[in-house]
Amino acid sequence: MDQAVVGSNPIIHPSFASVVQLDRATDFGSVGWGFESLRTRFLVRVNPTAQNFGRMSELVDEIDLGSIGVSPREGSSPSSPNLIFIIIGHTEFFLKVAVERLEKGRVKLNIEISAETIDQELSQQYRQIRNNIAIPGFRKGKAPISMIRARFSPQIQADILQRLIPSSYDDAIRQEEIIPLGEVDIQPPFDQLELVEGQEFAFSAFVDVKPEVVVPELSSFEINKTAVDVPKEDVDERMKLYQEMRADYIPIEEEREVVEGDCVNISWQSFLDDEPTESEDDADIDMSQSNIFTEIKGSLVGMEVGQSKTVNIDTSKPQEGQAKNPLEGRDVRIEFTLNAVTEKQLPELDDELAKDLDHENYDQFYASVWNEMVDEEKNSRYQEQREDLRQQIVEKIDVEVPEALVERYIQESLSNVQNQLDREGRTAEEANIDLPSMPDQLRQGVIADTKCTWFLEAISDRDNITVTDGELDIEIRQIAEQQNRDPEKYATLLKASNRLDQFRQQMRDEKIYQHLVEHASARPDLIITPT
C-alpha cells in the first residue's frame, strides 16, 4: 500500500479503490463532515505511527519554503490565497486556498490544485493500472497509456477525486482554523467534476461556521441582587403544613350525608382514555382544601357511606397553580366509593411533633425549617437570575445563526414529534399540537439556545472556566450516592451512553452562570436606598 500524508495526518490508502481505509477511526461528524454530494461514504481512519510522523517531518524539512515564495500565514481573503503543503501518494504539492466570508455565517473555500499535481496523479494511476491489469493482446505492463486512459478514465478520475477532495478540504479547514457546522456543500457537484491533463483543478466548499462571539463586559448584565428574605409569617404557614401531614382522620359516629367542608375517607380508581391508572383504597380528603378536583367535591356532597359514583374530569382548563393542564385533550374518569365521613384532628406544634419528625425539639425544628426556606428562596432567586441572564445574552449577542443549522433542527424536531404521534396512534389534533405553528416556535428556541451555547463557550475560553476530572468525579459520586447507586458503575454507564461529556458540559455551564451572577450588576430599579 502507498502512504498518503495529509497535513499532519499520515493516511494509508489503497492505490485503486473507492473507499479510503486506515487504522484508527476519526469522527469527521464532529466537524460537519458530510459529503452527500459525493454519493460515496468515506471510511477515513488515521494511523499516526511514529514512522509516518517522522517521514512527514523529513519531507517538510527537505523543502525550502522561502525559495518558492511562501510566507508565514497571516490570514486569508479571496485576493490573497494561502498555500498549504500536502503529500498524497507520491505526489507533493501546495494547495491554494482562498476564503470568502459570506452572509449568515456561511464560508466559501475556493480550493485549487495545480496542473502539475493533476498530471502526476493521473500518470501515476495510469501506470499502476497498466502494471496490475492484463489487457487482451498485450503483456502485463505493456499496454499503451492511451488505451488505459480510454478504458479506465472514469474509474481513475473517481478514485483520485475521492482522495483529493476530502484531503484538500480537511487540510484547508484545519489550516484556516475553520470549525464547520453541519455538512459541507461541494460545488460543482461531484458528478460534474472532471480532471483535465494540463489544467488546474478547482472546486469550492461551502460550509456554515460558528461566528466570532464578542463578549461584552459582564457588568453590563443587570440582575436582581436584593437580599433574600423569608418572613416569619411564611415560616408559620409552612409549620401548619407539617401539622396537616401528621393529622389524624377519625370516623364520626353520626350517620349522615356528606356536607360541604367535611372530611371523608374514600377508595378510588382513575382511568385515562379508558385505561386504568392510579388507585387508592384508603384516601383521606379534606373537602375544604383547594387541591381536590371540583367534580369530586361536588359529587361527594349528599353521598352516604357505602355509595359509589363515577365522575368525568374536565381537562380543558388547568387546575389551580398550573399554567397548562398536562392532560388537556385526554379522557379522564374517576370511580370512587365513600368509606366514611371523618373529623380531622391536628397535632400540637410542640416538641413531640418535632421529635416525630426527627428533630431535637420544636425550636430547633422551627429554625431548621426557616433555614430550609431561605435556601429554597436563594435557589429560586438564582434560577430567576439565570433566566434573566439568558434573555439578556440572546438580546446582547449580535451573531447570526446559520439558516441551514436552524432548518435542520426544525425538520428533525418535527420528524420526532410525528414519530411520537405515530407510536401513540394519535393525530396532532388529538394531542392538542398545533403543527403549523411549531416551526416558528422551534426557530425562536433554537436560535436562542445556540446563541447562549456559543456565548458560554466564549466565556469558558476567555476566562478559562472548565471542569476538572476531579470535580467531575466528585459530582458523579454525589449523584450516585443520592440515587443509592454504585459510583463506579454509574460513571461507566455515563461513558457507555456517551453522556459523560454532556455531563461535564452541564457542570461547566453551571460554573459559568455562577460566574456571570457574581460579576453582573444589580438592577438599578431594585436597589433600595435609604431615604
Residue pairs with C-beta under 8 A, 6 or more apart in sequence:
1 12
1 13
1 14
1 15
2 12
2 13
2 15
2 89
2 90
3 10
3 11
3 12
3 52
3 55
3 89
4 10
4 11
4 12
4 13
4 87
4 88
4 89
4 163
4 167
5 11
5 52
5 55
5 56
5 59
5 86
5 87
5 88
6 86
6 87
6 88
6 167
6 170
6 171
7 84
7 86
7 170
7 171
7 174
7 175
8 53
8 56
9 26
9 46
9 48
9 170
10 46
10 47
10 48
10 49
10 52
10 53
10 55
10 56
11 20
11 22
11 44
11 45
11 46
11 47
11 167
12 21
12 22
12 23
12 47
13 20
13 21
13 22
13 163
14 20
14 21
15 89
15 125
15 128
16 125
16 128
16 129
16 132
16 155
16 156
16 159
17 159
18 40
18 158
18 159
18 162
19 40
19 41
19 42
19 43
20 42
20 43
20 44
20 45
20 162
20 163
20 166
21 43
21 45
22 44
22 45
22 46
22 47
23 45
23 46
23 47
24 45
24 46
24 47
24 48
25 45
26 44
26 45
26 46
28 42
28 44
28 170
31 173
31 179
31 180
32 180
32 181
32 182
32 183
32 184
32 207
32 208
33 42
33 166
33 180
33 183
33 184
34 182
34 183
34 184
35 42
35 165
35 166
35 183
35 184
35 186
35 190
36 183
37 185
37 186
37 189
37 190
38 162
38 165
38 186
38 190
39 190
39 191
40 162
40 190
42 162
42 166
44 166
56 87
59 87
59 92
60 85
63 85
63 92
68 94
70 83
70 94
73 82
73 175
76 82
76 97
76 98
76 99
76 176
77 98
77 99
77 100
78 98
78 99
78 100
78 110
79 98
80 98
81 96
81 97
81 98
81 110
81 112
82 96
82 97
82 98
82 175
82 176
83 94
83 95
83 96
83 97
84 94
84 95
84 97
84 171
84 172
84 175
85 92
85 93
85 94
85 95
86 92
86 93
86 94
86 95
86 167
86 168
86 171
88 121
88 163
88 164
88 167
89 121
89 124
89 163
90 120
90 124
91 117
91 120
91 121
91 124
93 113
93 114
93 116
93 117
94 114
95 111
95 112
95 113
95 168
95 171
95 172
96 111
96 112
96 113
96 114
97 109
97 110
97 111
97 112
97 172
97 175
97 176
98 109
98 110
99 107
99 108
99 109
99 110
99 176
99 178
100 107
100 108
100 109
100 110
101 107
102 108
102 206
103 400
104 400
104 402
104 403
105 181
105 208
105 209
105 210
105 211
105 399
105 400
105 401
105 402
106 206
106 207
106 208
106 209
106 402
107 178
107 206
107 207
107 208
107 209
108 204
108 205
108 206
109 169
109 172
109 173
109 176
109 178
109 204
109 205
109 206
109 207
110 202
110 204
111 168
111 169
111 172
111 202
111 203
111 204
111 205
112 200
112 201
112 202
113 164
113 168
113 200
113 201
113 202
114 200
115 197
115 198
115 199
115 200
115 201
117 201
118 195
118 196
118 197
118 199
118 200
118 201
119 197
119 198
121 160
121 164
121 195
122 156
122 160
122 195
122 197
125 156
125 159
125 160
126 145
126 148
126 149
126 152
126 156
127 145
129 148
129 152
129 156
130 141
130 142
130 143
130 145
130 148
131 140
131 141
132 140
133 140
134 140
135 143
135 147
135 148
135 151
138 144
149 156
157 193
157 194
157 195
160 195
161 190
161 193
161 195
164 201
165 186
165 190
165 193
165 203
169 184
169 186
169 205
172 178
172 205
173 179
173 180
173 207
178 207
178 209
179 209
179 210
180 207
180 208
180 209
181 207
181 208
181 209
181 210
181 402
181 405
182 207
182 208
182 402
182 404
182 405
182 408
183 207
184 205
184 206
184 207
185 205
185 206
185 207
186 203
186 204
186 205
187 203
187 204
187 205
187 206
188 203
193 201
193 203
195 201
208 402
208 404
208 405
209 402
210 454
211 399
211 400
211 454
212 399
213 397
213 399
213 454
213 455
213 457
213 458
214 397
214 398
215 455
215 458
215 459
215 462
216 396
218 515
218 516
218 519
218 520
219 519
219 520
219 521
220 396
220 521
221 389
221 392
221 396
221 516
221 519
221 520
221 521
222 392
222 520
222 521
222 522
222 523
222 524
223 385
223 388
223 389
223 517
223 520
223 521
223 522
223 523
224 381
224 384
224 385
224 388
224 522
224 523
224 526
225 520
225 521
225 522
225 523
225 526
226 522
226 526
226 527
226 528
228 374
228 377
228 378
228 381
229 377
230 370
230 373
230 374
230 377
232 370
234 373
235 366
235 369
235 370
235 373
238 369
238 373
239 349
239 366
239 369
242 353
242 357
242 369
243 346
243 347
243 349
243 353
244 346
246 346
246 347
246 353
246 356
246 357
247 284
247 344
247 345
247 346
247 347
248 344
248 345
248 347
249 263
249 265
249 284
249 342
249 343
249 344
249 345
250 342
250 343
250 345
251 265
251 340
251 341
251 342
251 343
252 340
252 341
252 342
252 343
254 341
255 304
255 305
256 304
256 341
257 301
257 302
257 303
257 304
258 264
258 287
258 300
258 301
258 302
258 303
258 304
258 338
258 341
259 301
260 287
260 297
260 301
261 287
261 288
262 287
262 300
262 341
262 342
263 284
263 285
263 286
263 287
263 341
263 342
263 343
263 344
264 284
264 285
264 287
264 300
264 338
264 339
264 340
264 341
264 342
265 282
265 283
265 284
265 285
265 338
265 339
265 340
265 342
266 283
266 285
266 300
266 336
266 337
266 338
266 339
267 279
267 280
267 281
267 282
267 283
267 336
267 337
267 339
268 279
268 280
268 283
268 334
268 335
268 336
268 337
269 276
269 278
269 279
269 334
269 335
269 336
270 276
270 277
270 278
270 279
270 332
270 333
270 334
271 277
271 331
271 332
271 333
271 334
271 335
272 327
272 330
272 331
272 332
273 330
273 331
274 331
274 333
282 339
284 342
285 292
285 296
285 300
286 292
286 344
287 297
287 300
290 320
291 320
293 311
293 313
293 319
293 334
295 311
295 312
295 313
295 314
295 334
296 311
296 334
296 336
299 309
299 311
300 338
303 309
303 338
304 338
305 338
305 339
305 340
305 341
306 337
306 338
307 337
307 338
308 335
308 336
308 337
308 338
309 335
309 336
310 333
310 334
310 335
310 336
311 333
311 334
311 336
312 331
312 332
312 333
313 327
313 332
313 333
313 334
315 325
315 327
315 328
315 329
315 330
315 331
315 332
316 325
316 328
317 325
318 324
318 325
318 328
319 325
328 432
329 430
329 431
329 432
347 353
347 356
349 362
350 362
351 361
351 362
353 362
353 365
354 360
354 361
354 362
354 364
354 365
355 361
357 365
359 365
359 368
382 517
385 513
385 517
385 520
386 513
386 517
389 513
389 516
389 517
389 520
390 448
390 452
393 451
393 452
393 455
394 447
394 448
394 451
394 452
397 451
397 454
397 455
399 451
399 454
401 446
401 447
401 450
401 451
405 446
405 450
406 443
406 446
406 447
406 450
409 442
409 446
410 439
410 442
410 443
410 446
413 438
413 442
414 435
414 438
414 439
414 442
417 428
417 433
417 435
417 438
421 427
421 428
421 431
421 433
424 431
428 434
428 435
456 508
456 509
456 512
459 465
459 512
459 515
459 516
460 466
460 508
460 512
463 515
465 508
465 511
465 512
465 515
466 508
467 504
467 507
467 508
467 511
471 507
472 500
472 503
472 504
472 507
473 491
475 503
475 507
476 487
476 490
476 491
476 494
476 503
477 487
479 490
480 486
480 487
480 490
480 491
481 487
483 490
491 500
494 500
494 503
